[in-house]
């Protein structure tokens, strides 16, 4: 359903007719079903195998597992979109459209409530997950015919959105899966304070730095020392830890970024000159965080001996204000 109000056609707008060609308010709402789910999500599949505990050979009878636990009331997700917009055109050559929308995805397949072990099967997925996306889109265009042989045009588009989980069966807010209040694309990690310096107090085990315990974030037998990364003790408990792996008990883990692309834009410029057309198009993303994991950005990440030229700015006793920490294979 949609409705529009063309204000520029009203009698009280007559004084603007010389320069205002169009002014319109719009609103709409619509809902559709989404059937794009995992294969066999609605079917209680029974898988077969050859039971190793009977013996070997060609006469082993097949073994069939118990069927998957399926919620008999499963249905499609429902996606509802609400939108308000504005259309504007002036001087018969400059136009603008703006839309603000909210999209609610309700009834996503999500894990059901935990069942007792005596049930013998995992909890069935249910239509209990909800997402909400809010965003906006802006379009500006310019089109000018200078004469019958020459014309120019320019188009600009800009948009942005964020998505939040509004409901999910994860009351403990365990990280690694959806939880209510989560922004899609969150990057969790420890916050870097600076690089450890030779003047810092480091105990003989290499696990206590300036009185802060680093045991919980040690890898293998690694010992911290000058040139390594110093992390921030965000919760002030005297140690660097990942807590219990929950959003509300994450130790010193925090949201340090988001992979969602922000402020996506497109620019198109062109024109016509005596039958010759010129058209140029640019597009890009204004902001995005990315958790990169490769030897190109993290020296020795894959435990190779390779380093790239841009990694030469690493910590040494003579270069204490370096970008990269002290390089160390197997770190």
MOPE-V833942 format. One record per residue. RES is the residue in one letter. SS is DSSP state (2 for helix, 1 for strand, 0 for the rest). NEAR is the number of other C-alpha atoms within 12 Angstrom. Layout:
<<RES:SS:NEAR> <RES:SS:NEAR>>
This chain:
<<X:0:13> <X:1:15> <X:1:16> <X:1:18> <X:1:19> <X:1:22> <X:2:22> <X:2:25> <X:2:18> <X:0:15> <X:2:11> <X:2:10> <X:2:17> <X:2:15> <X:2:13> <X:2:19> <X:0:20> <X:0:14> <X:0:19> <X:1:24> <X:1:25> <X:1:29> <X:1:27> <X:1:26> <X:1:24> <X:1:25> <X:1:24> <X:1:23> <X:1:20> <X:1:19> <X:1:20> <X:1:16> <X:1:19> <X:1:18> <X:0:19> <X:0:14> <X:0:19> <X:0:14> <X:0:10> <X:0:16> <X:0:25> <X:0:24> <X:0:19> <X:0:19> <X:0:16> <X:0:16> <X:0:14> <X:1:13> <X:1:15> <X:1:18> <X:0:17> <X:0:12> <X:0:12> <X:0:14> <X:0:12> <X:0:12> <X:0:11> <X:0:10> <X:0:10> <X:0:14> <X:0:16> <X:1:18> <X:1:15> <X:1:14> <X:0:17> <X:0:17> <X:0:18> <X:0:23> <X:0:26> <X:0:26> <X:0:23> <X:0:15> <X:0:16> <X:0:24> <X:0:23> <X:0:25> <X:1:26> <X:1:26> <X:1:24> <X:1:26> <X:1:27> <X:1:27> <X:1:29> <X:1:26> <X:1:28> <X:1:29> <X:1:30> <X:1:30> <X:1:28> <X:1:23> <X:0:17> <X:0:19> <X:0:24> <X:1:25> <X:1:30> <X:1:29> <X:1:28> <X:1:30> <X:1:29> <X:1:25> <X:1:29> <X:1:29> <X:1:30> <X:1:31> <X:1:32> <X:1:30> <X:1:32> <X:1:34> <X:1:34> <X:1:31> <X:1:27> <X:0:24> <X:0:19> <X:0:19> <X:0:15> <X:0:10> <X:2:9> <X:2:9> <X:2:13> <X:0:15> <X:0:19> <X:0:20> <X:0:21> <X:0:29> <X:1:33> <X:1:29> <X:1:31> <X:1:31> <X:1:30> <X:1:31> <X:1:35> <X:1:31> <X:1:29> <X:1:26> <X:1:27> <X:1:27> <X:1:29> <X:1:27> <X:1:28> <X:1:28> <X:1:29> <X:1:26> <X:1:26> <X:1:23> <X:1:16> <X:1:15> <X:1:12> <X:0:12> <X:0:15> <X:1:19> <X:1:24> <X:1:28> <X:1:28> <X:1:27> <X:1:30> <X:1:28> <X:1:29> <X:1:28> <X:1:29> <X:1:27> <X:1:26> <X:1:26> <X:1:30> <X:1:28> <X:1:33> <X:1:26> <X:1:28> <X:0:31> <X:0:30> <X:0:26> <X:0:20> <X:0:20> <X:0:23> <X:1:21> <X:0:28> <X:0:18> <X:0:23> <X:0:32> <X:0:30> <X:0:28> <X:0:24> <X:0:32> <X:1:28> <X:0:27> <X:0:26> <X:1:31> <X:1:25> <X:1:28> <X:1:27> <X:1:29> <X:0:25> <X:1:22> <X:1:15> <X:1:22> <X:1:31> <X:0:32> <X:0:28> <X:0:21> <X:0:14> <X:0:21> <X:0:21> <X:1:25> <X:0:19> <X:0:11> <X:0:17> <X:0:24> <X:0:28> <X:1:27> <X:1:33> <X:0:25> <X:0:19> <X:1:28> <X:1:28> <X:0:34> <X:2:23> <X:2:22> <X:2:28> <X:0:22> <X:0:13> <X:0:12> <X:0:14> <X:0:19> <X:0:26> <X:0:37> <X:0:32> <X:0:31> <X:0:31> <X:0:36> <X:1:31> <X:1:32> <X:1:32> <X:0:30> <X:0:28> <X:0:25> <X:0:22> <X:0:15> <X:0:17> <X:0:21> <X:1:28> <X:0:35> <X:0:30> <X:0:31> <X:0:25> <X:0:17> <X:0:21> <X:1:25> <X:0:31> <X:0:23> <X:1:19> <X:0:26> <X:0:29> <X:0:33> <X:1:32> <X:1:29> <X:1:25> <X:1:19> <X:1:23> <X:1:23> <X:0:22> <X:0:25> <X:0:23> <X:1:24> <X:1:22> <X:1:25> <X:1:24> <X:1:24> <X:1:23> <X:1:23> <X:1:23> <X:1:23> <X:1:25> <X:1:21> <X:1:18> <X:0:14> <X:0:11> <X:1:13> <X:1:16> <X:1:18> <X:1:18> <X:1:16> <X:1:17> <X:1:18> <X:1:18> <X:1:18> <X:1:20> <X:1:16> <X:1:18> <X:0:20> <X:0:19> <X:0:17> <X:0:19> <X:0:13> <X:0:12> <X:0:16> <X:0:21> <X:0:17> <X:0:21> <X:0:29> <X:0:31> <X:0:24> <X:0:20> <X:0:18> <X:0:16> <X:0:18> <X:0:15> <X:0:20> <X:0:24> <X:0:19> <X:2:12> <X:2:15> <X:2:21> <X:2:19> <X:0:21> <X:1:28> <X:0:27> <X:1:23> <X:0:18> <X:0:14> <X:1:19> <X:0:22> <X:0:20> <X:0:24> <X:0:24> <X:1:29> <X:0:33> <X:0:32> <X:0:31> <X:0:26> <X:0:18> <X:0:17> <X:0:23>>
